[in-house]
């Protein structure tokens, strides 16, 4: 994963995200990575938490809505 972060930073990628299942039991989680002072910081969103993204500040979706749209819930 570190190699990906370095490649993104070199290309000027300010933020990116993904979806995964974390914990035990596994919980659907949206990850948003934001470049802050040369380092990527991660924010995790689950359930009815509204996703906050520096790239899409007007985004008005929850993690649950994303997983429902993707058919993984």
ABEGO torsion letter per residue (X at the ends): XAAAAAAAAAAGBABBBBBBBBEOBBBBBBBBBBBBGGBBBBBBBBEABBBBBAABAABBBBAAAAAAAAGAX
